[in-house]
Protein backbone atom coordinates (compact mmCIF):
# COMPACT_ATOMS: atom_id res chain seq x y z
CA UNK A 1 0.00 0.00 0.00
CA UNK A 2 1.44 3.38 -1.05
CA UNK A 3 2.22 6.05 1.53
CA UNK A 4 0.14 9.20 1.09
CA UNK A 5 0.92 12.68 2.42
CA UNK A 6 -1.42 15.65 2.40
CA UNK A 7 -2.18 18.81 4.37
CA UNK A 8 -5.28 18.33 6.50
CA UNK A 9 -7.35 20.46 8.83
CA UNK A 10 -7.77 18.51 12.05
CA UNK A 11 -10.65 19.42 14.31
CA UNK A 12 -11.20 18.09 17.85
CA UNK A 13 -13.69 15.60 16.42
CA UNK A 14 -11.21 14.36 13.81
CA UNK A 15 -8.45 14.15 16.40
CA UNK A 16 -10.74 12.09 18.62
CA UNK A 17 -11.46 9.66 15.79
CA UNK A 18 -7.76 9.24 15.03
CA UNK A 19 -6.91 8.64 18.69
CA UNK A 20 -9.76 6.15 19.10
CA UNK A 21 -8.27 4.10 16.28
CA UNK A 22 -4.89 4.13 17.99
CA UNK A 23 -4.15 0.99 20.01
CA UNK A 24 -0.48 1.39 20.87
CA UNK A 25 1.92 4.27 21.45
CA UNK A 26 4.32 5.59 24.03
CA UNK A 27 3.02 6.84 27.37
CA UNK A 28 1.24 10.18 27.09
CA UNK A 29 3.06 13.13 28.70
CA UNK A 30 0.40 15.43 30.09
CA UNK A 31 2.78 18.36 30.50
CA UNK A 32 3.65 18.28 26.80
CA UNK A 33 -0.02 18.21 25.82
CA UNK A 34 -0.70 21.20 28.07
CA UNK A 35 2.23 23.12 26.58
CA UNK A 36 1.03 22.53 23.02
CA UNK A 37 -2.58 23.29 23.94
CA UNK A 38 -1.57 26.53 25.62
CA UNK A 39 0.07 27.78 22.43
CA UNK A 40 -2.92 26.67 20.36
CA UNK A 41 -5.38 28.55 22.56
CA UNK A 42 -3.26 31.72 22.61
CA UNK A 43 -2.76 31.65 18.84
CA UNK A 44 0.99 31.13 19.20
CA UNK A 45 1.06 27.66 17.67
CA UNK A 46 2.94 27.94 14.39
CA UNK A 47 2.86 25.76 11.31
CA UNK A 48 4.46 22.43 12.15
CA UNK A 49 6.53 20.82 9.38
CA UNK A 50 6.65 17.49 11.22
CA UNK A 51 3.75 15.35 9.95
CA UNK A 52 1.30 13.32 11.94
CA UNK A 53 2.17 9.81 10.83
CA UNK A 54 -0.28 6.90 10.78
CA UNK A 55 0.40 3.23 10.09
CA UNK A 56 -1.72 1.29 7.63
CA UNK A 57 -3.70 -0.34 10.46
CA UNK A 58 -4.70 3.05 11.94
CA UNK A 59 -2.23 3.17 14.80
CA UNK A 60 -0.50 6.52 15.25
CA UNK A 61 3.23 6.40 14.60
CA UNK A 62 3.84 10.04 15.54
CA UNK A 63 1.55 12.87 16.65
CA UNK A 64 -0.54 11.73 19.61
CA UNK A 65 0.48 14.66 21.79
CA UNK A 66 -0.50 17.17 19.11
CA UNK A 67 -3.83 15.42 18.58
CA UNK A 68 -4.58 15.45 22.29
CA UNK A 69 -3.61 19.16 22.37
CA UNK A 70 -6.17 19.89 19.65
CA UNK A 71 -8.84 18.25 21.80
CA UNK A 72 -7.61 19.98 24.97
CA UNK A 73 -7.54 23.41 23.31
CA UNK A 74 -10.78 22.86 21.36
CA UNK A 75 -9.18 24.34 18.25
CA UNK A 76 -8.73 23.22 14.67
CA UNK A 77 -5.15 23.03 13.38
CA UNK A 78 -3.45 22.26 10.06
CA UNK A 79 -0.94 19.42 9.82
CA UNK A 80 0.65 17.35 7.13
CA UNK A 81 -0.61 13.81 7.61
CA UNK A 82 1.27 10.75 6.38
CA UNK A 83 -0.96 7.69 6.00
CA UNK A 84 -0.13 4.04 5.33
CA UNK A 85 3.31 4.39 6.86
CA UNK A 86 5.24 1.13 7.00
CA UNK A 87 6.25 -0.30 10.38
CA UNK A 88 9.89 -0.31 9.25
CA UNK A 89 9.75 3.45 8.61
CA UNK A 90 8.59 3.96 12.19
CA UNK A 91 11.99 2.84 13.49
CA UNK A 92 13.51 6.20 12.55
CA UNK A 93 10.89 8.51 14.06
CA UNK A 94 12.33 11.03 16.55
CA UNK A 95 15.81 9.50 16.38
CA UNK A 96 17.55 12.65 15.14
CA UNK A 97 19.42 15.17 17.29
CA UNK A 98 17.01 17.17 19.45
CA UNK A 99 16.99 20.90 18.73
CA UNK A 100 16.99 23.44 21.52
CA UNK A 101 15.24 26.80 21.49
CA UNK A 102 18.59 28.39 20.63
CA UNK A 103 19.09 25.98 17.71
CA UNK A 104 15.66 26.73 16.26
CA UNK A 105 15.93 30.50 16.76
CA UNK A 106 19.31 30.66 15.05
CA UNK A 107 18.56 28.28 12.19
CA UNK A 108 15.21 29.94 11.43
CA UNK A 109 16.77 33.40 11.57
CA UNK A 110 14.28 34.62 14.18
CA UNK A 111 17.05 35.40 16.67
CA UNK A 112 20.60 34.83 15.46
CA UNK A 113 22.05 36.31 18.66
CA UNK A 114 20.22 34.08 21.10
CA UNK A 115 22.37 32.05 23.49
CA UNK A 116 21.74 29.43 26.16
CA UNK A 117 23.15 31.84 28.74
CA UNK A 118 20.64 34.53 27.77
CA UNK A 119 17.73 32.06 27.85
CA UNK A 120 18.70 30.83 31.30
CA UNK A 121 19.32 34.31 32.69
CA UNK A 122 16.12 35.87 31.31
CA UNK A 123 13.95 33.09 32.71
CA UNK A 124 15.64 33.36 36.10
CA UNK A 125 15.34 37.15 36.04
CA UNK A 126 11.61 36.89 35.33
CA UNK A 127 10.64 34.26 37.89
CA UNK A 128 13.43 34.42 40.44
CA UNK A 129 14.10 30.76 39.82
CA UNK A 130 14.98 28.42 36.99
CA UNK A 131 12.62 28.16 34.03
CA UNK A 132 9.52 26.25 35.00
CA UNK A 133 8.89 22.96 33.29
CA UNK A 134 6.42 22.90 30.45
CA UNK A 135 7.17 26.37 29.07
CA UNK A 136 6.77 26.55 25.31
CA UNK A 137 9.40 28.14 23.08
CA UNK A 138 7.05 31.05 22.44
CA UNK A 139 6.64 31.70 26.17
CA UNK A 140 10.39 31.69 26.71
CA UNK A 141 11.00 33.98 23.73
CA UNK A 142 8.45 36.44 25.14
CA UNK A 143 10.31 36.51 28.46
CA UNK A 144 13.64 37.06 26.69
CA UNK A 145 12.20 39.89 24.59
CA UNK A 146 10.75 41.54 27.70
CA UNK A 147 13.99 41.51 29.69
CA UNK A 148 16.69 41.39 27.05
CA UNK A 149 18.46 44.77 27.55
CA UNK A 150 19.12 44.34 31.26
CA UNK A 151 20.04 40.67 30.90
CA UNK A 152 22.49 41.39 28.08
CA UNK A 153 24.02 44.14 30.23
CA UNK A 154 24.56 41.68 33.07
CA UNK A 155 26.06 39.11 30.69
CA UNK A 156 28.41 41.73 29.25
CA UNK A 157 29.60 43.32 32.49
CA UNK A 158 28.90 40.69 35.13
CA UNK A 159 31.70 39.09 37.14
CA UNK A 160 33.70 36.11 35.99
CA UNK A 161 35.04 33.21 37.97
CA UNK A 162 34.03 29.73 39.04
CA UNK A 163 31.02 29.72 41.38
CA UNK A 164 30.81 33.50 40.95
CA UNK A 165 29.25 33.85 37.52
CA UNK A 166 25.93 32.04 37.60
CA UNK A 167 22.28 32.72 36.73
CA UNK A 168 21.12 33.77 40.23
CA UNK A 169 23.95 36.31 40.64
CA UNK A 170 23.66 37.69 37.10
CA UNK A 171 19.87 37.93 37.46
CA UNK A 172 20.31 39.94 40.66
CA UNK A 173 22.68 42.31 38.84
CA UNK A 174 20.21 42.65 35.97
CA UNK A 175 17.42 43.44 38.43
CA UNK A 176 19.53 46.20 40.00
CA UNK A 177 20.34 47.60 36.55
CA UNK A 178 16.67 47.66 35.58
CA UNK A 179 15.80 49.44 38.84
CA UNK A 180 17.89 52.41 37.70
CA UNK A 181 20.83 51.88 40.02
CA UNK A 182 24.02 53.90 39.62
CA UNK A 183 25.71 52.10 36.71
CA UNK A 184 29.23 53.11 37.68
CA UNK A 185 28.70 51.75 41.17
CA UNK A 186 27.10 48.59 39.78
CA UNK A 187 30.09 48.10 37.46
CA UNK A 188 32.33 48.48 40.49
CA UNK A 189 30.33 45.80 42.30
CA UNK A 190 30.87 43.40 39.38
CA UNK A 191 34.60 44.13 39.35
CA UNK A 192 35.06 43.61 43.09
CA UNK A 193 32.88 40.49 43.09
CA UNK A 194 35.02 39.00 40.33
CA UNK A 195 38.43 39.98 41.66
CA UNK A 196 37.99 40.18 45.43
CA UNK A 197 39.99 43.43 45.46
CA UNK A 198 38.36 46.26 47.40
CA UNK A 199 39.14 49.87 48.27
CA UNK A 200 37.80 49.63 51.79
CA UNK A 201 34.63 49.02 53.86
CA UNK A 202 32.38 50.52 51.18
CA UNK A 203 33.26 47.53 48.95
CA UNK A 204 32.97 44.83 51.61
CA UNK A 205 29.47 43.72 50.56
CA UNK A 206 30.87 42.42 47.25
CA UNK A 207 33.84 40.76 48.94
CA UNK A 208 31.60 39.10 51.51
CA UNK A 209 29.32 37.77 48.80
CA UNK A 210 32.32 36.53 46.81
CA UNK A 211 33.70 34.64 49.83
CA UNK A 212 30.29 33.13 50.47
CA UNK A 213 29.90 31.92 46.88
CA UNK A 214 33.37 30.40 46.74
CA UNK A 215 32.88 28.62 50.06
CA UNK A 216 29.46 27.34 48.99
CA UNK A 217 30.73 25.95 45.71
CA UNK A 218 28.32 24.09 43.47
CA UNK A 219 24.65 24.61 44.25
CA UNK A 220 21.42 22.84 43.38
CA UNK A 221 18.05 24.07 42.19
CA UNK A 222 16.82 24.28 45.78
CA UNK A 223 19.57 26.81 46.61
CA UNK A 224 19.23 29.04 43.56
CA UNK A 225 16.37 31.18 44.90
CA UNK A 226 18.25 31.73 48.15
CA UNK A 227 21.35 32.80 46.26
CA UNK A 228 19.30 35.16 44.10
CA UNK A 229 17.87 36.95 47.16
CA UNK A 230 21.20 37.18 48.94
CA UNK A 231 22.93 38.56 45.87
CA UNK A 232 20.28 41.28 45.56
CA UNK A 233 20.77 42.16 49.20
CA UNK A 234 24.55 42.41 48.79
CA UNK A 235 24.09 44.72 45.81
CA UNK A 236 21.68 46.83 47.86
CA UNK A 237 24.31 47.30 50.55
CA UNK A 238 27.10 47.91 48.05
CA UNK A 239 25.19 50.61 46.17
CA UNK A 240 24.67 52.44 49.46
CA UNK A 241 28.33 51.91 50.44
CA UNK A 242 27.25 50.08 53.57
CA UNK A 243 29.38 47.41 55.15
CA UNK A 244 28.13 43.82 55.04
CA UNK A 245 30.18 41.30 56.97
CA UNK A 246 28.01 38.19 57.15
CA UNK A 247 25.73 36.48 54.65
CA UNK A 248 22.42 35.41 56.12
CA UNK A 249 19.04 34.33 54.80
CA UNK A 250 16.91 37.00 53.12
CA UNK A 251 13.15 36.77 52.65
CA UNK A 252 12.42 39.72 50.36
CA UNK A 253 13.75 40.92 47.02
CA UNK A 254 15.72 44.15 47.13
CA UNK A 255 14.86 44.82 43.46
CA UNK A 256 11.42 43.30 42.81
CA UNK A 257 9.79 43.35 39.40
CA UNK A 258 6.67 45.39 38.90
CA UNK A 259 3.42 43.45 38.92
CA UNK A 260 1.97 42.71 35.49
CA UNK A 261 -1.61 42.50 34.34
CA UNK A 262 -3.04 39.64 32.29
CA UNK A 263 -1.78 41.26 29.08
CA UNK A 264 1.77 41.47 30.41
CA UNK A 265 1.70 45.25 30.95
CA UNK A 266 3.54 46.51 33.98
CA UNK A 267 1.45 47.97 36.79
CA UNK A 268 2.70 50.90 38.84
CA UNK A 269 3.57 49.79 42.33
CA UNK A 270 2.79 52.02 45.29
CA UNK A 271 6.10 53.55 46.42
CA UNK A 272 7.24 52.97 49.97
CA UNK A 273 7.35 55.97 52.30
CA UNK A 274 10.82 57.44 52.98
CA UNK A 275 10.57 56.27 56.59
CA UNK A 276 9.69 52.72 55.55
CA UNK A 277 12.45 52.69 52.95
CA UNK A 278 14.97 53.82 55.52
CA UNK A 279 14.00 51.05 57.91
CA UNK A 280 13.69 48.27 55.33
CA UNK A 281 17.36 47.19 55.20
CA UNK A 282 17.74 46.85 58.97
CA UNK A 283 16.08 43.43 59.29
CA UNK A 284 18.27 41.93 56.55
CA UNK A 285 21.55 43.63 57.30
CA UNK A 286 23.53 40.44 57.29
CA UNK A 287 21.84 38.85 54.27
CA UNK A 288 23.52 37.87 51.04
CA UNK A 289 23.81 34.70 49.03
CA UNK A 290 24.40 33.80 45.47
Backbone torsions as a table, in degrees:
resi	resn	phi	psi	omega
1	UNK	NA	130.6	-176.0
2	UNK	-74.6	143.3	175.3
3	UNK	-76.2	136.6	-179.9
4	UNK	-122.8	137.1	179.1
5	UNK	-127.9	130.5	177.1
6	UNK	-154.4	156.6	177.2
7	UNK	-81.3	127.6	-177.5
8	UNK	-129.8	147.9	171.3
9	UNK	-91.2	122.4	-175.6
10	UNK	-113.4	114.1	178.8
11	UNK	-89.8	170.0	175.1
12	UNK	-57.1	-37.1	179.6
13	UNK	-66.8	-41.5	179.8
14	UNK	-68.8	-39.2	177.8
15	UNK	-62.4	-39.5	178.7
16	UNK	-62.4	-43.1	-180.0
17	UNK	-63.5	-41.6	179.8
18	UNK	-65.6	-41.4	-179.7
19	UNK	-69.4	-34.2	178.7
20	UNK	-66.8	-26.0	178.6
21	UNK	-84.7	-7.7	-177.5
22	UNK	-87.2	125.3	-176.4
23	UNK	-109.7	-17.5	-178.4
24	UNK	-149.9	136.9	176.2
25	UNK	-169.7	176.1	177.5
26	UNK	-71.5	164.7	-178.2
27	UNK	-61.4	135.1	-179.0
28	UNK	-70.4	135.3	176.8
29	UNK	-104.1	105.1	-174.4
30	UNK	-59.3	-37.9	-178.9
31	UNK	-62.5	-36.4	179.1
32	UNK	-69.4	-40.5	177.2
33	UNK	-60.8	-45.1	-179.2
34	UNK	-63.5	-37.8	178.8
35	UNK	-64.9	-47.1	178.0
36	UNK	-62.8	-45.1	-177.7
37	UNK	-62.4	-38.0	179.0
38	UNK	-60.6	-42.8	178.0
39	UNK	-68.9	-34.4	178.5
40	UNK	-66.5	-42.4	-179.8
41	UNK	-66.4	-41.1	-177.3
42	UNK	-78.6	-8.8	-178.6
43	UNK	84.7	11.3	-177.9
44	UNK	-96.2	0.5	176.3
45	UNK	-73.2	124.6	-178.2
46	UNK	-98.5	170.5	176.4
47	UNK	-57.6	134.0	-177.4
48	UNK	-108.6	116.6	-178.2
49	UNK	-76.7	-11.8	179.8
50	UNK	-82.7	121.3	-174.9
51	UNK	-76.2	158.0	167.1
52	UNK	-83.7	121.0	-172.5
53	UNK	-109.7	134.5	-175.3
54	UNK	-130.0	130.5	176.9
55	UNK	-71.5	166.4	-177.6
56	UNK	-60.8	-28.6	-178.0
57	UNK	-88.4	5.0	176.4
58	UNK	98.0	-12.0	176.9
59	UNK	-69.8	145.6	-177.6
60	UNK	-86.3	121.8	178.1
61	UNK	-82.5	-36.7	-179.0
62	UNK	-156.9	130.1	175.3
63	UNK	129.3	3.5	-175.6
64	UNK	-63.7	-35.1	-179.4
65	UNK	-68.1	-36.9	177.3
66	UNK	-69.5	-37.3	177.8
67	UNK	-66.6	-42.5	176.8
68	UNK	-64.5	-34.3	179.2
69	UNK	-66.7	-36.2	176.4
70	UNK	-61.3	-43.4	178.7
71	UNK	-66.4	-45.2	-178.1
72	UNK	-62.1	-39.7	-176.7
73	UNK	-86.1	-14.1	-177.2
74	UNK	55.9	45.9	177.6
75	UNK	-124.9	165.4	174.8
76	UNK	-110.1	130.3	-176.2
77	UNK	-126.9	157.2	178.4
78	UNK	-101.3	131.9	177.0
79	UNK	-142.0	148.0	165.5
80	UNK	-72.7	137.0	-179.4
81	UNK	-123.5	124.1	176.2
82	UNK	-100.7	122.9	-179.2
83	UNK	-114.7	156.1	-179.8
84	UNK	64.4	33.6	178.0
85	UNK	-67.1	139.7	179.0
86	UNK	-77.0	152.9	178.7
87	UNK	-63.1	-33.3	179.8
88	UNK	-64.5	-38.2	-179.5
89	UNK	-65.3	-27.5	-179.4
90	UNK	-67.0	-16.7	-179.5
91	UNK	-65.7	-22.7	-176.0
92	UNK	-102.5	6.8	179.5
93	UNK	-70.9	131.9	176.4
94	UNK	58.4	31.6	178.7
95	UNK	-102.1	-2.0	179.4
96	UNK	-78.4	175.2	179.0
97	UNK	-67.7	129.9	179.6
98	UNK	-70.0	136.2	178.7
99	UNK	-95.3	139.1	175.8
100	UNK	-89.3	173.3	175.0
101	UNK	-58.4	-40.8	-180.0
102	UNK	-64.1	-43.1	177.7
103	UNK	-57.1	-51.0	-176.3
104	UNK	-65.8	-39.7	-179.3
105	UNK	-65.7	-39.7	-179.3
106	UNK	-73.2	-46.1	-177.3
107	UNK	-65.3	-38.5	-179.1
108	UNK	-76.8	-16.3	-178.2
109	UNK	84.8	3.4	-179.9
110	UNK	-68.6	-32.7	-179.1
111	UNK	-157.2	85.0	-176.6
112	UNK	-67.7	-20.9	-177.2
113	UNK	-95.6	5.5	-178.2
114	UNK	-70.0	142.9	178.5
115	UNK	-136.0	159.5	177.5
116	UNK	-62.3	-35.5	179.7
117	UNK	-64.0	-40.8	179.9
118	UNK	-68.4	-40.2	178.5
119	UNK	-60.8	-49.1	-178.5
120	UNK	-62.4	-45.3	-177.6
121	UNK	-66.1	-45.3	-177.6
122	UNK	-63.1	-40.4	178.7
123	UNK	-66.7	-38.8	178.1
124	UNK	-68.6	-42.4	178.3
125	UNK	-57.4	-41.8	-175.2
126	UNK	-72.0	-42.1	-172.5
127	UNK	-106.7	-13.6	-176.1
128	UNK	75.1	18.0	178.5
129	UNK	-160.8	178.7	179.1
130	UNK	-68.3	158.4	-178.1
131	UNK	-54.3	133.3	-179.6
132	UNK	-70.6	150.9	179.6
133	UNK	-68.5	148.1	176.2
134	UNK	88.3	2.8	177.9
135	UNK	-72.8	134.7	177.4
136	UNK	-79.7	164.2	177.8
137	UNK	-59.6	-38.3	179.7
138	UNK	-63.4	-42.2	179.2
139	UNK	-62.4	-42.8	180.0
140	UNK	-68.3	-37.7	177.7
141	UNK	-65.2	-36.1	177.1
142	UNK	-63.1	-42.1	179.2
143	UNK	-63.9	-43.4	179.5
144	UNK	-62.2	-44.6	179.9
145	UNK	-61.9	-38.3	-176.8
146	UNK	-68.1	-35.5	-172.5
147	UNK	-117.3	14.0	-170.5
148	UNK	-60.6	-47.3	-175.9
149	UNK	-57.3	-48.0	-177.8
150	UNK	-70.7	-32.9	178.6
151	UNK	-70.9	-39.3	178.0
152	UNK	-67.4	-33.7	176.3
153	UNK	-62.7	-45.7	-179.9
154	UNK	-64.2	-38.2	178.1
155	UNK	-66.8	-34.6	-177.9
156	UNK	-76.5	-38.5	-172.1
157	UNK	-114.9	-1.5	-179.4
158	UNK	-66.0	164.3	-177.0
159	UNK	-68.4	159.6	174.4
160	UNK	-115.0	167.2	178.2
161	UNK	122.7	145.3	179.9
162	UNK	-62.7	132.8	-179.5
163	UNK	69.5	-0.2	178.5
164	UNK	-101.3	-45.9	-177.9
165	UNK	-92.5	101.2	177.5
166	UNK	-145.9	169.9	-174.9
167	UNK	-59.1	-45.1	-179.8
168	UNK	-60.4	-42.9	-178.9
169	UNK	-68.8	-46.4	-179.9
170	UNK	-64.4	-36.5	178.3
171	UNK	-65.2	-38.4	177.4
172	UNK	-64.2	-40.4	178.0
173	UNK	-64.7	-42.8	179.1
174	UNK	-63.6	-38.5	177.2
175	UNK	-61.5	-44.1	179.7
176	UNK	-64.7	-38.9	177.9
177	UNK	-62.2	-46.4	-179.0
178	UNK	-64.8	-28.9	-179.0
179	UNK	-75.2	-2.6	178.0
180	UNK	86.0	24.3	-179.9
181	UNK	-65.8	157.4	177.1
182	UNK	-57.5	114.4	-174.4
183	UNK	-67.0	-37.3	179.1
184	UNK	-63.1	-41.6	179.7
185	UNK	-69.2	-36.5	178.6
186	UNK	-67.4	-37.8	175.0
187	UNK	-63.3	-38.2	178.3
188	UNK	-64.6	-40.1	177.2
189	UNK	-58.7	-46.3	-179.7
190	UNK	-61.0	-40.9	-178.7
191	UNK	-66.2	-45.7	-179.3
192	UNK	-67.9	-40.6	179.0
193	UNK	-60.9	-36.0	-179.0
194	UNK	-78.7	-34.8	-173.8
195	UNK	-100.0	-30.1	-175.2
196	UNK	82.7	2.8	-178.5
197	UNK	-95.3	122.1	-177.5
198	UNK	-120.7	164.7	177.5
199	UNK	-103.0	7.0	179.9
200	UNK	141.3	-171.0	-175.5
201	UNK	-53.6	-30.8	-177.9
202	UNK	-67.2	-14.5	179.2
203	UNK	-104.9	0.6	-171.6
204	UNK	-64.6	-28.2	-178.5
205	UNK	-59.9	-40.1	179.0
206	UNK	-70.1	-39.8	180.0
207	UNK	-66.2	-42.2	179.4
208	UNK	-63.3	-42.0	177.2
209	UNK	-64.2	-42.1	179.6
210	UNK	-59.5	-48.0	-179.8
211	UNK	-61.3	-38.4	178.7
212	UNK	-63.7	-46.2	-177.4
213	UNK	-64.8	-42.6	-179.9
214	UNK	-64.9	-42.3	-180.0
215	UNK	-67.3	-34.7	-178.7
216	UNK	-71.5	-38.1	179.1
217	UNK	71.2	-144.7	-178.8
218	UNK	-63.1	146.2	-179.3
219	UNK	-132.1	157.4	179.2
220	UNK	-102.7	178.6	-178.7
221	UNK	-59.7	-33.7	-178.5
222	UNK	-66.9	-24.0	-177.9
223	UNK	-92.4	-15.7	-170.5
224	UNK	-63.4	-39.8	178.9
225	UNK	-64.6	-40.3	179.4
226	UNK	-62.8	-43.5	178.9
227	UNK	-63.5	-41.8	179.7
228	UNK	-58.1	-45.7	-179.4
229	UNK	-67.9	-41.7	-178.9
230	UNK	-68.3	-36.4	177.6
231	UNK	-65.9	-41.3	176.1
232	UNK	-59.5	-42.6	-178.0
233	UNK	-65.3	-40.0	177.8
234	UNK	-63.4	-40.8	178.0
235	UNK	-63.6	-41.3	178.9
236	UNK	-56.3	-47.1	178.9
237	UNK	-65.8	-43.2	-177.0
238	UNK	-62.4	-45.1	-178.8
239	UNK	-60.7	-30.0	-179.6
240	UNK	-95.7	7.0	177.8
241	UNK	56.6	36.6	179.6
242	UNK	-101.0	143.2	-177.6
243	UNK	-75.5	139.3	177.0
244	UNK	-134.6	112.8	-173.5
245	UNK	-103.2	-19.6	-176.7
246	UNK	-136.1	141.2	178.5
247	UNK	-97.1	119.4	178.2
248	UNK	-128.3	171.9	-178.1
249	UNK	-64.7	139.6	178.1
250	UNK	-121.3	139.2	-178.3
251	UNK	-98.4	-29.8	-173.1
252	UNK	-114.1	153.6	176.5
253	UNK	-80.4	133.6	176.6
254	UNK	-76.0	-26.7	-179.1
255	UNK	-130.9	71.1	-177.0
256	UNK	-71.4	152.6	173.9
257	UNK	-77.3	153.2	174.2
258	UNK	-69.3	148.7	176.3
259	UNK	-66.1	151.9	-179.2
260	UNK	-123.0	146.7	176.5
261	UNK	-83.0	-176.2	-175.2
262	UNK	-65.8	-18.6	178.3
263	UNK	-95.1	4.9	177.5
264	UNK	85.5	5.7	179.9
265	UNK	-83.3	137.4	-178.9
266	UNK	-68.2	141.5	176.6
267	UNK	-104.9	141.3	178.8
268	UNK	-70.8	127.3	178.7
269	UNK	-89.2	146.5	178.3
270	UNK	-69.9	121.5	-176.8
271	UNK	-68.5	148.2	178.1
272	UNK	-76.0	150.7	178.4
273	UNK	-68.9	154.2	179.2
274	UNK	-55.3	-38.3	-179.6
275	UNK	-65.3	-43.7	-179.9
276	UNK	-65.8	-39.6	-179.7
277	UNK	-64.4	-36.8	-179.6
278	UNK	-68.5	-32.7	-177.9
279	UNK	-85.0	-22.4	-172.2
280	UNK	-52.3	-45.9	-175.1
281	UNK	-68.6	-19.4	-170.6
282	UNK	-60.8	-38.5	-175.7
283	UNK	-77.5	-8.5	-179.4
284	UNK	-127.3	30.0	-174.9
285	UNK	-54.3	-39.3	-174.2
286	UNK	-98.5	18.3	-175.8
287	UNK	-94.9	136.2	172.2
288	UNK	-177.5	141.8	-177.3
289	UNK	-166.9	148.4	178.1
290	UNK	-142.4	NA	NA
